[in-house]
Amino acid sequence: MEAEADMPTRNDGVSWRDIPGYEGIYLLGNNRVVFRIRTRRGTGCGPVKAWLVEGKYERVTLSKDGRQQCLYVDSLMAIVWPEAGDAK
């Protein structure tokens, strides 16, 4: 399967975790990258485009069951990687 070549690997030096509410669909890496792991018709796996809001806040659009939700990467990091905020 072609999409598997784009999947994050265990050898890339990045740790990945499921995003709560989007388990099995999206992963968030400790490098702040959101990755789509489940395909839908017409799209493939890969990193999700992050948009800058006010020139400094990254926002991504996640979808599930036909509904889209815009979320800030900082908020996702606080939920998925709470220990990453302890280092600051």
PyMOL Python script that loads the backbone (N, CA, C, O; Angstrom):
from pymol import cmd

cmd.read_pdbstr("""\
ATOM      1  N   MET A   1       0.842  -1.183   0.000  1.00  0.00           N
ATOM      2  CA  MET A   1       0.000   0.000   0.000  1.00  0.00           C
ATOM      3  C   MET A   1       0.883   1.241   0.000  1.00  0.00           C
ATOM      4  O   MET A   1       1.789   1.353   0.825  1.00  0.00           O
ATOM      5  N   GLU A   2       0.635   2.157  -0.899  1.00  0.00           N
ATOM      6  CA  GLU A   2       1.471   3.323  -1.098  1.00  0.00           C
ATOM      7  C   GLU A   2       1.506   4.247   0.121  1.00  0.00           C
ATOM      8  O   GLU A   2       2.559   4.804   0.429  1.00  0.00           O
ATOM      9  N   ALA A   3       0.388   4.422   0.817  1.00  0.00           N
ATOM     10  CA  ALA A   3       0.316   5.343   1.948  1.00  0.00           C
ATOM     11  C   ALA A   3       1.216   4.917   3.094  1.00  0.00           C
ATOM     12  O   ALA A   3       1.659   5.761   3.873  1.00  0.00           O
ATOM     13  N   GLU A   4       1.491   3.638   3.213  1.00  0.00           N
ATOM     14  CA  GLU A   4       2.320   3.154   4.311  1.00  0.00           C
ATOM     15  C   GLU A   4       3.728   3.735   4.250  1.00  0.00           C
ATOM     16  O   GLU A   4       4.381   3.871   5.285  1.00  0.00           O
ATOM     17  N   ALA A   5       4.198   4.074   3.076  1.00  0.00           N
ATOM     18  CA  ALA A   5       5.533   4.650   2.948  1.00  0.00           C
ATOM     19  C   ALA A   5       5.599   6.016   3.621  1.00  0.00           C
ATOM     20  O   ALA A   5       6.675   6.440   4.042  1.00  0.00           O
ATOM     21  N   ASP A   6       4.466   6.714   3.732  1.00  0.00           N
ATOM     22  CA  ASP A   6       4.424   8.035   4.336  1.00  0.00           C
ATOM     23  C   ASP A   6       4.193   7.999   5.843  1.00  0.00           C
ATOM     24  O   ASP A   6       4.281   9.033   6.505  1.00  0.00           O
ATOM     25  N   MET A   7       3.901   6.826   6.390  1.00  0.00           N
ATOM     26  CA  MET A   7       3.608   6.709   7.809  1.00  0.00           C
ATOM     27  C   MET A   7       4.842   7.044   8.637  1.00  0.00           C
ATOM     28  O   MET A   7       5.966   6.751   8.229  1.00  0.00           O
ATOM     29  N   PRO A   8       4.631   7.671   9.823  1.00  0.00           N
ATOM     30  CA  PRO A   8       5.795   7.913  10.682  1.00  0.00           C
ATOM     31  C   PRO A   8       6.372   6.587  11.155  1.00  0.00           C
ATOM     32  O   PRO A   8       5.637   5.645  11.451  1.00  0.00           O
ATOM     33  N   THR A   9       7.683   6.529  11.221  1.00  0.00           N
ATOM     34  CA  THR A   9       8.336   5.286  11.631  1.00  0.00           C
ATOM     35  C   THR A   9       8.900   5.422  13.033  1.00  0.00           C
ATOM     36  O   THR A   9       9.045   6.528  13.553  1.00  0.00           O
ATOM     37  N   ARG A  10       9.209   4.311  13.627  1.00  0.00           N
ATOM     38  CA  ARG A  10       9.805   4.327  14.957  1.00  0.00           C
ATOM     39  C   ARG A  10      11.256   4.773  14.902  1.00  0.00           C
ATOM     40  O   ARG A  10      11.840   5.089  15.939  1.00  0.00           O
ATOM     41  N   ASN A  11      11.844   4.807  13.728  1.00  0.00           N
ATOM     42  CA  ASN A  11      13.251   5.176  13.588  1.00  0.00           C
ATOM     43  C   ASN A  11      13.447   6.645  13.246  1.00  0.00           C
ATOM     44  O   ASN A  11      14.576   7.064  12.991  1.00  0.00           O
ATOM     45  N   ASP A  12      12.378   7.441  13.232  1.00  0.00           N
ATOM     46  CA  ASP A  12      12.516   8.842  12.833  1.00  0.00           C
ATOM     47  C   ASP A  12      12.892   9.756  13.993  1.00  0.00           C
ATOM     48  O   ASP A  12      13.042  10.962  13.796  1.00  0.00           O
ATOM     49  N   GLY A  13      13.047   9.209  15.202  1.00  0.00           N
ATOM     50  CA  GLY A  13      13.447  10.006  16.351  1.00  0.00           C
ATOM     51  C   GLY A  13      12.317  10.787  16.996  1.00  0.00           C
ATOM     52  O   GLY A  13      12.550  11.543  17.939  1.00  0.00           O
ATOM     53  N   VAL A  14      11.101  10.618  16.503  1.00  0.00           N
ATOM     54  CA  VAL A  14       9.939  11.326  17.032  1.00  0.00           C
ATOM     55  C   VAL A  14       9.014  10.313  17.686  1.00  0.00           C
ATOM     56  O   VAL A  14       8.800   9.223  17.156  1.00  0.00           O
ATOM     57  N   SER A  15       8.468  10.675  18.835  1.00  0.00           N
ATOM     58  CA  SER A  15       7.472   9.831  19.495  1.00  0.00           C
ATOM     59  C   SER A  15       6.085  10.314  19.086  1.00  0.00           C
ATOM     60  O   SER A  15       5.853  11.514  18.940  1.00  0.00           O
ATOM     61  N   TRP A  16       5.174   9.377  18.904  1.00  0.00           N
ATOM     62  CA  TRP A  16       3.826   9.691  18.433  1.00  0.00           C
ATOM     63  C   TRP A  16       2.786   9.163  19.408  1.00  0.00           C
ATOM     64  O   TRP A  16       2.953   8.084  19.976  1.00  0.00           O
ATOM     65  N   ARG A  17       1.702   9.930  19.605  1.00  0.00           N
ATOM     66  CA  ARG A  17       0.578   9.509  20.444  1.00  0.00           C
ATOM     67  C   ARG A  17      -0.730   9.872  19.752  1.00  0.00           C
ATOM     68  O   ARG A  17      -0.802  10.833  18.986  1.00  0.00           O
ATOM     69  N   ASP A  18      -1.769   9.073  20.040  1.00  0.00           N
ATOM     70  CA  ASP A  18      -3.108   9.367  19.526  1.00  0.00           C
ATOM     71  C   ASP A  18      -3.633  10.665  20.118  1.00  0.00           C
ATOM     72  O   ASP A  18      -3.333  11.000  21.264  1.00  0.00           O
ATOM     73  N   ILE A  19      -4.410  11.386  19.339  1.00  0.00           N
ATOM     74  CA  ILE A  19      -5.102  12.579  19.828  1.00  0.00           C
ATOM     75  C   ILE A  19      -6.435  12.115  20.397  1.00  0.00           C
ATOM     76  O   ILE A  19      -7.210  11.479  19.683  1.00  0.00           O
ATOM     77  N   PRO A  20      -6.728  12.416  21.674  1.00  0.00           N
ATOM     78  CA  PRO A  20      -7.994  11.981  22.285  1.00  0.00           C
ATOM     79  C   PRO A  20      -9.201  12.461  21.471  1.00  0.00           C
ATOM     80  O   PRO A  20      -9.281  13.618  21.060  1.00  0.00           O
ATOM     81  N   GLY A  21     -10.120  11.543  21.258  1.00  0.00           N
ATOM     82  CA  GLY A  21     -11.284  11.828  20.431  1.00  0.00           C
ATOM     83  C   GLY A  21     -11.061  11.510  18.967  1.00  0.00           C
ATOM     84  O   GLY A  21     -12.014  11.410  18.193  1.00  0.00           O
ATOM     85  N   TYR A  22      -9.807  11.354  18.588  1.00  0.00           N
ATOM     86  CA  TYR A  22      -9.442  11.060  17.202  1.00  0.00           C
ATOM     87  C   TYR A  22      -8.515   9.843  17.136  1.00  0.00           C
ATOM     88  O   TYR A  22      -7.692   9.730  16.227  1.00  0.00           O
ATOM     89  N   GLU A  23      -8.656   8.932  18.110  1.00  0.00           N
ATOM     90  CA  GLU A  23      -7.814   7.743  18.165  1.00  0.00           C
ATOM     91  C   GLU A  23      -7.960   6.930  16.881  1.00  0.00           C
ATOM     92  O   GLU A  23      -9.068   6.716  16.390  1.00  0.00           O
ATOM     93  N   GLY A  24      -6.845   6.490  16.358  1.00  0.00           N
ATOM     94  CA  GLY A  24      -6.864   5.702  15.130  1.00  0.00           C
ATOM     95  C   GLY A  24      -7.021   6.525  13.869  1.00  0.00           C
ATOM     96  O   GLY A  24      -7.047   5.978  12.767  1.00  0.00           O
ATOM     97  N   ILE A  25      -7.126   7.843  14.022  1.00  0.00           N
ATOM     98  CA  ILE A  25      -7.261   8.731  12.860  1.00  0.00           C
ATOM     99  C   ILE A  25      -6.067   9.673  12.768  1.00  0.00           C
ATOM    100  O   ILE A  25      -5.461   9.820  11.706  1.00  0.00           O
ATOM    101  N   TYR A  26      -5.730  10.320  13.903  1.00  0.00           N
ATOM    102  CA  TYR A  26      -4.644  11.300  13.941  1.00  0.00           C
ATOM    103  C   TYR A  26      -3.657  10.984  15.061  1.00  0.00           C
ATOM    104  O   TYR A  26      -4.026  10.476  16.120  1.00  0.00           O
ATOM    105  N   LEU A  27      -2.392  11.301  14.794  1.00  0.00           N
ATOM    106  CA  LEU A  27      -1.333  11.212  15.795  1.00  0.00           C
ATOM    107  C   LEU A  27      -0.725  12.600  15.972  1.00  0.00           C
ATOM    108  O   LEU A  27      -0.734  13.419  15.054  1.00  0.00           O
ATOM    109  N   LEU A  28      -0.197  12.848  17.172  1.00  0.00           N
ATOM    110  CA  LEU A  28       0.551  14.077  17.419  1.00  0.00           C
ATOM    111  C   LEU A  28       1.941  13.684  17.879  1.00  0.00           C
ATOM    112  O   LEU A  28       2.103  12.919  18.830  1.00  0.00           O
ATOM    113  N   GLY A  29       2.944  14.218  17.191  1.00  0.00           N
ATOM    114  CA  GLY A  29       4.323  13.922  17.543  1.00  0.00           C
ATOM    115  C   GLY A  29       4.848  14.902  18.570  1.00  0.00           C
ATOM    116  O   GLY A  29       4.320  16.005  18.711  1.00  0.00           O
ATOM    117  N   ASN A  30       5.884  14.503  19.288  1.00  0.00           N
ATOM    118  CA  ASN A  30       6.485  15.421  20.243  1.00  0.00           C
ATOM    119  C   ASN A  30       7.226  16.557  19.539  1.00  0.00           C
ATOM    120  O   ASN A  30       7.781  17.432  20.202  1.00  0.00           O
ATOM    121  N   ASN A  31       7.240  16.553  18.222  1.00  0.00           N
ATOM    122  CA  ASN A  31       7.796  17.636  17.415  1.00  0.00           C
ATOM    123  C   ASN A  31       6.711  18.600  16.926  1.00  0.00           C
ATOM    124  O   ASN A  31       6.970  19.435  16.059  1.00  0.00           O
ATOM    125  N   ARG A  32       5.483  18.486  17.486  1.00  0.00           N
ATOM    126  CA  ARG A  32       4.336  19.362  17.202  1.00  0.00           C
ATOM    127  C   ARG A  32       3.703  19.109  15.830  1.00  0.00           C
ATOM    128  O   ARG A  32       2.939  19.949  15.353  1.00  0.00           O
ATOM    129  N   VAL A  33       3.993  17.998  15.194  1.00  0.00           N
ATOM    130  CA  VAL A  33       3.415  17.665  13.893  1.00  0.00           C
ATOM    131  C   VAL A  33       2.196  16.769  14.095  1.00  0.00           C
ATOM    132  O   VAL A  33       2.267  15.762  14.800  1.00  0.00           O
ATOM    133  N   VAL A  34       1.069  17.145  13.467  1.00  0.00           N
ATOM    134  CA  VAL A  34      -0.136  16.312  13.473  1.00  0.00           C
ATOM    135  C   VAL A  34      -0.089  15.469  12.204  1.00  0.00           C
ATOM    136  O   VAL A  34       0.179  15.982  11.117  1.00  0.00           O
ATOM    137  N   PHE A  35      -0.351  14.181  12.349  1.00  0.00           N
ATOM    138  CA  PHE A  35      -0.232  13.239  11.240  1.00  0.00           C
ATOM    139  C   PHE A  35      -1.526  12.447  11.101  1.00  0.00           C
ATOM    140  O   PHE A  35      -2.003  11.860  12.073  1.00  0.00           O
ATOM    141  N   ARG A  36      -2.092  12.428   9.906  1.00  0.00           N
ATOM    142  CA  ARG A  36      -3.303  11.646   9.639  1.00  0.00           C
ATOM    143  C   ARG A  36      -2.883  10.227   9.289  1.00  0.00           C
ATOM    144  O   ARG A  36      -2.099  10.013   8.364  1.00  0.00           O
ATOM    145  N   ILE A  37      -3.416   9.243  10.045  1.00  0.00           N
ATOM    146  CA  ILE A  37      -3.016   7.856   9.799  1.00  0.00           C
ATOM    147  C   ILE A  37      -4.101   7.028   9.140  1.00  0.00           C
ATOM    148  O   ILE A  37      -3.825   5.936   8.643  1.00  0.00           O
ATOM    149  N   ARG A  38      -5.334   7.526   9.126  1.00  0.00           N
ATOM    150  CA  ARG A  38      -6.416   6.787   8.478  1.00  0.00           C
ATOM    151  C   ARG A  38      -6.848   7.536   7.241  1.00  0.00           C
ATOM    152  O   ARG A  38      -7.065   8.748   7.274  1.00  0.00           O
ATOM    153  N   THR A  39      -6.971   6.809   6.153  1.00  0.00           N
ATOM    154  CA  THR A  39      -7.350   7.455   4.898  1.00  0.00           C
ATOM    155  C   THR A  39      -8.855   7.498   4.748  1.00  0.00           C
ATOM    156  O   THR A  39      -9.589   6.726   5.365  1.00  0.00           O
ATOM    157  N   ARG A  40      -9.286   8.405   3.928  1.00  0.00           N
ATOM    158  CA  ARG A  40     -10.695   8.462   3.532  1.00  0.00           C
ATOM    159  C   ARG A  40     -10.705   8.565   2.007  1.00  0.00           C
ATOM    160  O   ARG A  40      -9.655   8.717   1.382  1.00  0.00           O
ATOM    161  N   ARG A  41     -11.848   8.484   1.439  1.00  0.00           N
ATOM    162  CA  ARG A  41     -11.944   8.525  -0.018  1.00  0.00           C
ATOM    163  C   ARG A  41     -11.264   9.760  -0.599  1.00  0.00           C
ATOM    164  O   ARG A  41     -11.588  10.885  -0.218  1.00  0.00           O
ATOM    165  N   GLY A  42     -10.333   9.557  -1.512  1.00  0.00           N
ATOM    166  CA  GLY A  42      -9.711  10.663  -2.218  1.00  0.00           C
ATOM    167  C   GLY A  42      -8.538  11.314  -1.505  1.00  0.00           C
ATOM    168  O   GLY A  42      -7.908  12.209  -2.069  1.00  0.00           O
ATOM    169  N   THR A  43      -8.224  10.896  -0.285  1.00  0.00           N
ATOM    170  CA  THR A  43      -7.086  11.485   0.419  1.00  0.00           C
ATOM    171  C   THR A  43      -6.200  10.382   0.946  1.00  0.00           C
ATOM    172  O   THR A  43      -6.579   9.211   0.948  1.00  0.00           O
ATOM    173  N   GLY A  44      -5.040  10.754   1.385  1.00  0.00           N
ATOM    174  CA  GLY A  44      -4.114   9.760   1.906  1.00  0.00           C
ATOM    175  C   GLY A  44      -3.596  10.137   3.275  1.00  0.00           C
ATOM    176  O   GLY A  44      -4.008  11.133   3.869  1.00  0.00           O
ATOM    177  N   CYS A  45      -2.687   9.321   3.757  1.00  0.00           N
ATOM    178  CA  CYS A  45      -2.043   9.577   5.036  1.00  0.00           C
ATOM    179  C   CYS A  45      -0.981  10.640   4.845  1.00  0.00           C
ATOM    180  O   CYS A  45      -0.465  10.835   3.745  1.00  0.00           O
ATOM    181  N   GLY A  46      -0.664  11.323   5.931  1.00  0.00           N
ATOM    182  CA  GLY A  46       0.416  12.291   5.873  1.00  0.00           C
ATOM    183  C   GLY A  46       0.247  13.391   6.892  1.00  0.00           C
ATOM    184  O   GLY A  46      -0.737  13.421   7.631  1.00  0.00           O
ATOM    185  N   PRO A  47       1.219  14.306   6.932  1.00  0.00           N
ATOM    186  CA  PRO A  47       1.138  15.407   7.877  1.00  0.00           C
ATOM    187  C   PRO A  47      -0.031  16.326   7.540  1.00  0.00           C
ATOM    188  O   PRO A  47      -0.378  16.521   6.375  1.00  0.00           O
ATOM    189  N   VAL A  48      -0.623  16.880   8.582  1.00  0.00           N
ATOM    190  CA  VAL A  48      -1.755  17.802   8.429  1.00  0.00           C
ATOM    191  C   VAL A  48      -1.197  19.216   8.355  1.00  0.00           C
ATOM    192  O   VAL A  48      -0.325  19.588   9.140  1.00  0.00           O
ATOM    193  N   LYS A  49      -1.702  20.004   7.407  1.00  0.00           N
ATOM    194  CA  LYS A  49      -1.270  21.386   7.231  1.00  0.00           C
ATOM    195  C   LYS A  49      -1.655  22.209   8.446  1.00  0.00           C
ATOM    196  O   LYS A  49      -2.819  22.229   8.844  1.00  0.00           O
ATOM    197  N   ALA A  50      -0.674  22.891   9.041  1.00  0.00           N
ATOM    198  CA  ALA A  50      -0.932  23.794  10.163  1.00  0.00           C
ATOM    199  C   ALA A  50      -0.966  25.227   9.632  1.00  0.00           C
ATOM    200  O   ALA A  50      -0.121  25.617   8.826  1.00  0.00           O
ATOM    201  N   TRP A  51      -1.938  25.997  10.084  1.00  0.00           N
ATOM    202  CA  TRP A  51      -2.101  27.390   9.675  1.00  0.00           C
ATOM    203  C   TRP A  51      -1.693  28.298  10.820  1.00  0.00           C
ATOM    204  O   TRP A  51      -1.953  27.990  11.984  1.00  0.00           O
ATOM    205  N   LEU A  52      -1.055  29.413  10.498  1.00  0.00           N
ATOM    206  CA  LEU A  52      -0.688  30.376  11.525  1.00  0.00           C
ATOM    207  C   LEU A  52      -1.843  31.349  11.751  1.00  0.00           C
ATOM    208  O   LEU A  52      -2.413  31.892  10.805  1.00  0.00           O
ATOM    209  N   VAL A  53      -2.173  31.553  13.017  1.00  0.00           N
ATOM    210  CA  VAL A  53      -3.207  32.505  13.404  1.00  0.00           C
ATOM    211  C   VAL A  53      -2.506  33.618  14.165  1.00  0.00           C
ATOM    212  O   VAL A  53      -1.730  33.360  15.085  1.00  0.00           O
ATOM    213  N   GLU A  54      -2.783  34.845  13.780  1.00  0.00           N
ATOM    214  CA  GLU A  54      -2.149  36.025  14.388  1.00  0.00           C
ATOM    215  C   GLU A  54      -0.628  35.952  14.297  1.00  0.00           C
ATOM    216  O   GLU A  54       0.080  36.542  15.113  1.00  0.00           O
ATOM    217  N   GLY A  55      -0.138  35.231  13.306  1.00  0.00           N
ATOM    218  CA  GLY A  55       1.293  35.162  13.063  1.00  0.00           C
ATOM    219  C   GLY A  55       2.095  34.311  14.023  1.00  0.00           C
ATOM    220  O   GLY A  55       3.315  34.225  13.881  1.00  0.00           O
ATOM    221  N   LYS A  56       1.445  33.663  15.018  1.00  0.00           N
ATOM    222  CA  LYS A  56       2.235  32.889  15.970  1.00  0.00           C
ATOM    223  C   LYS A  56       1.583  31.608  16.472  1.00  0.00           C
ATOM    224  O   LYS A  56       2.286  30.745  16.997  1.00  0.00           O
ATOM    225  N   TYR A  57       0.291  31.451  16.336  1.00  0.00           N
ATOM    226  CA  TYR A  57      -0.389  30.261  16.842  1.00  0.00           C
ATOM    227  C   TYR A  57      -0.706  29.303  15.699  1.00  0.00           C
ATOM    228  O   TYR A  57      -1.349  29.687  14.722  1.00  0.00           O
ATOM    229  N   GLU A  58      -0.254  28.061  15.822  1.00  0.00           N
ATOM    230  CA  GLU A  58      -0.535  27.057  14.789  1.00  0.00           C
ATOM    231  C   GLU A  58      -1.895  26.431  15.050  1.00  0.00           C
ATOM    232  O   GLU A  58      -2.222  26.071  16.181  1.00  0.00           O
ATOM    233  N   ARG A  59      -2.682  26.307  13.988  1.00  0.00           N
ATOM    234  CA  ARG A  59      -4.005  25.700  14.095  1.00  0.00           C
ATOM    235  C   ARG A  59      -4.142  24.650  13.005  1.00  0.00           C
ATOM    236  O   ARG A  59      -3.686  24.843  11.878  1.00  0.00           O
ATOM    237  N   VAL A  60      -4.779  23.531  13.355  1.00  0.00           N
ATOM    238  CA  VAL A  60      -5.038  22.467  12.387  1.00  0.00           C
ATOM    239  C   VAL A  60      -6.537  22.181  12.361  1.00  0.00           C
ATOM    240  O   VAL A  60      -7.246  22.431  13.335  1.00  0.00           O
ATOM    241  N   THR A  61      -7.001  21.659  11.246  1.00  0.00           N
ATOM    242  CA  THR A  61      -8.388  21.244  11.116  1.00  0.00           C
ATOM    243  C   THR A  61      -8.422  19.726  11.093  1.00  0.00           C
ATOM    244  O   THR A  61      -7.840  19.098  10.209  1.00  0.00           O
ATOM    245  N   LEU A  62      -9.107  19.138  12.072  1.00  0.00           N
ATOM    246  CA  LEU A  62      -9.253  17.688  12.160  1.00  0.00           C
ATOM    247  C   LEU A  62     -10.685  17.338  11.817  1.00  0.00           C
ATOM    248  O   LEU A  62     -11.600  18.098  12.134  1.00  0.00           O
ATOM    249  N   SER A  63     -10.897  16.200  11.174  1.00  0.00           N
ATOM    250  CA  SER A  63     -12.250  15.787  10.822  1.00  0.00           C
ATOM    251  C   SER A  63     -12.504  14.355  11.256  1.00  0.00           C
ATOM    252  O   SER A  63     -11.614  13.504  11.265  1.00  0.00           O
ATOM    253  N   LYS A  64     -13.758  14.130  11.615  1.00  0.00           N
ATOM    254  CA  LYS A  64     -14.190  12.801  12.044  1.00  0.00           C
ATOM    255  C   LYS A  64     -15.694  12.720  11.831  1.00  0.00           C
ATOM    256  O   LYS A  64     -16.436  13.620  12.224  1.00  0.00           O
ATOM    257  N   ASP A  65     -16.134  11.644  11.209  1.00  0.00           N
ATOM    258  CA  ASP A  65     -17.557  11.414  10.965  1.00  0.00           C
ATOM    259  C   ASP A  65     -18.212  12.590  10.240  1.00  0.00           C
ATOM    260  O   ASP A  65     -19.353  12.946  10.534  1.00  0.00           O
ATOM    261  N   GLY A  66     -17.487  13.193   9.288  1.00  0.00           N
ATOM    262  CA  GLY A  66     -18.042  14.275   8.488  1.00  0.00           C
ATOM    263  C   GLY A  66     -18.049  15.638   9.158  1.00  0.00           C
ATOM    264  O   GLY A  66     -18.539  16.605   8.574  1.00  0.00           O
ATOM    265  N   ARG A  67     -17.519  15.738  10.363  1.00  0.00           N
ATOM    266  CA  ARG A  67     -17.479  17.016  11.079  1.00  0.00           C
ATOM    267  C   ARG A  67     -16.044  17.490  11.203  1.00  0.00           C
ATOM    268  O   ARG A  67     -15.139  16.705  11.488  1.00  0.00           O
ATOM    269  N   GLN A  68     -15.847  18.783  10.985  1.00  0.00           N
ATOM    270  CA  GLN A  68     -14.514  19.369  11.092  1.00  0.00           C
ATOM    271  C   GLN A  68     -14.419  20.196  12.362  1.00  0.00           C
ATOM    272  O   GLN A  68     -15.389  20.815  12.798  1.00  0.00           O
ATOM    273  N   GLN A  69     -13.221  20.192  12.949  1.00  0.00           N
ATOM    274  CA  GLN A  69     -12.972  20.982  14.148  1.00  0.00           C
ATOM    275  C   GLN A  69     -11.588  21.594  14.037  1.00  0.00           C
ATOM    276  O   GLN A  69     -10.613  20.895  13.761  1.00  0.00           O
ATOM    277  N   CYS A  70     -11.502  22.907  14.254  1.00  0.00           N
ATOM    278  CA  CYS A  70     -10.216  23.599  14.252  1.00  0.00           C
ATOM    279  C   CYS A  70      -9.673  23.611  15.673  1.00  0.00           C
ATOM    280  O   CYS A  70     -10.364  24.011  16.610  1.00  0.00           O
ATOM    281  N   LEU A  71      -8.435  23.168  15.822  1.00  0.00           N
ATOM    282  CA  LEU A  71      -7.799  23.087  17.134  1.00  0.00           C
ATOM    283  C   LEU A  71      -6.407  23.692  17.061  1.00  0.00           C
ATOM    284  O   LEU A  71      -5.727  23.604  16.039  1.00  0.00           O
ATOM    285  N   TYR A  72      -5.998  24.306  18.160  1.00  0.00           N
ATOM    286  CA  TYR A  72      -4.659  24.870  18.238  1.00  0.00           C
ATOM    287  C   TYR A  72      -3.667  23.782  18.621  1.00  0.00           C
ATOM    288  O   TYR A  72      -3.943  22.954  19.489  1.00  0.00           O
ATOM    289  N   VAL A  73      -2.514  23.790  17.969  1.00  0.00           N
ATOM    290  CA  VAL A  73      -1.490  22.785  18.243  1.00  0.00           C
ATOM    291  C   VAL A  73      -1.007  22.903  19.689  1.00  0.00           C
ATOM    292  O   VAL A  73      -0.731  21.886  20.325  1.00  0.00           O
ATOM    293  N   ASP A  74      -0.899  24.122  20.221  1.00  0.00           N
ATOM    294  CA  ASP A  74      -0.493  24.303  21.622  1.00  0.00           C
ATOM    295  C   ASP A  74      -1.451  23.589  22.568  1.00  0.00           C
ATOM    296  O   ASP A  74      -1.016  22.952  23.528  1.00  0.00           O
ATOM    297  N   SER A  75      -2.754  23.691  22.304  1.00  0.00           N
ATOM    298  CA  SER A  75      -3.751  23.020  23.150  1.00  0.00           C
ATOM    299  C   SER A  75      -3.626  21.505  23.043  1.00  0.00           C
ATOM    300  O   SER A  75      -3.718  20.797  24.046  1.00  0.00           O
ATOM    301  N   LEU A  76      -3.417  21.014  21.832  1.00  0.00           N
ATOM    302  CA  LEU A  76      -3.239  19.570  21.644  1.00  0.00           C
ATOM    303  C   LEU A  76      -1.981  19.084  22.354  1.00  0.00           C
ATOM    304  O   LEU A  76      -1.987  18.011  22.958  1.00  0.00           O
ATOM    305  N   MET A  77      -0.907  19.860  22.287  1.00  0.00           N
ATOM    306  CA  MET A  77       0.333  19.472  22.968  1.00  0.00           C
ATOM    307  C   MET A  77       0.121  19.379  24.477  1.00  0.00           C
ATOM    308  O   MET A  77       0.645  18.471  25.123  1.00  0.00           O
ATOM    309  N   ALA A  78      -0.645  20.315  25.042  1.00  0.00           N
ATOM    310  CA  ALA A  78      -0.902  20.307  26.478  1.00  0.00           C
ATOM    311  C   ALA A  78      -1.693  19.075  26.904  1.00  0.00           C
ATOM    312  O   ALA A  78      -1.520  18.573  28.015  1.00  0.00           O
ATOM    313  N   ILE A  79      -2.564  18.588  26.014  1.00  0.00           N
ATOM    314  CA  ILE A  79      -3.378  17.408  26.321  1.00  0.00           C
ATOM    315  C   ILE A  79      -2.589  16.118  26.082  1.00  0.00           C
ATOM    316  O   ILE A  79      -2.561  15.230  26.935  1.00  0.00           O
ATOM    317  N   VAL A  80      -1.957  16.028  24.930  1.00  0.00           N
ATOM    318  CA  VAL A  80      -1.305  14.787  24.515  1.00  0.00           C
ATOM    319  C   VAL A  80       0.089  14.636  25.119  1.00  0.00           C
ATOM    320  O   VAL A  80       0.487  13.527  25.475  1.00  0.00           O
ATOM    321  N   TRP A  81       0.820  15.713  25.236  1.00  0.00           N
ATOM    322  CA  TRP A  81       2.199  15.697  25.750  1.00  0.00           C
ATOM    323  C   TRP A  81       2.314  16.661  26.937  1.00  0.00           C
ATOM    324  O   TRP A  81       3.055  17.639  26.844  1.00  0.00           O
ATOM    325  N   PRO A  82       1.607  16.421  28.046  1.00  0.00           N
ATOM    326  CA  PRO A  82       1.655  17.374  29.171  1.00  0.00           C
ATOM    327  C   PRO A  82       3.059  17.530  29.761  1.00  0.00           C
ATOM    328  O   PRO A  82       3.397  18.593  30.282  1.00  0.00           O
ATOM    329  N   GLU A  83       3.872  16.484  29.683  1.00  0.00           N
ATOM    330  CA  GLU A  83       5.226  16.579  30.224  1.00  0.00           C
ATOM    331  C   GLU A  83       6.117  17.495  29.403  1.00  0.00           C
ATOM    332  O   GLU A  83       7.142  17.958  29.905  1.00  0.00           O
ATOM    333  N   ALA A  84       5.759  17.768  28.164  1.00  0.00           N
ATOM    334  CA  ALA A  84       6.552  18.677  27.327  1.00  0.00           C
ATOM    335  C   ALA A  84       6.458  20.107  27.852  1.00  0.00           C
ATOM    336  O   ALA A  84       7.410  20.875  27.711  1.00  0.00           O
ATOM    337  N   GLY A  85       5.338  20.477  28.451  1.00  0.00           N
ATOM    338  CA  GLY A  85       5.176  21.811  29.016  1.00  0.00           C
ATOM    339  C   GLY A  85       5.955  21.992  30.303  1.00  0.00           C
ATOM    340  O   GLY A  85       6.250  23.126  30.679  1.00  0.00           O
ATOM    341  N   ASP A  86       6.297  20.916  30.988  1.00  0.00           N
ATOM    342  CA  ASP A  86       7.049  20.991  32.233  1.00  0.00           C
ATOM    343  C   ASP A  86       8.484  21.440  32.003  1.00  0.00           C
ATOM    344  O   ASP A  86       9.119  21.974  32.913  1.00  0.00           O
ATOM    345  N   ALA A  87       9.000  21.232  30.799  1.00  0.00           N
ATOM    346  CA  ALA A  87      10.385  21.574  30.511  1.00  0.00           C
ATOM    347  C   ALA A  87      10.589  23.070  30.313  1.00  0.00           C
ATOM    348  O   ALA A  87      11.719  23.555  30.381  1.00  0.00           O
ATOM    349  N   LYS A  88       9.500  23.812  30.067  1.00  0.00           N
ATOM    350  CA  LYS A  88       9.618  25.251  29.795  1.00  0.00           C
ATOM    351  C   LYS A  88       9.832  26.054  31.045  1.00  0.00           C
ATOM    352  O   LYS A  88       9.950  27.277  30.980  1.00  0.00           O
TER     353      LYS A  88
END
""", "prot")
cmd.dss("prot")
cmd.show_as("cartoon", "prot")
cmd.util.cbc("prot")
cmd.orient("prot")
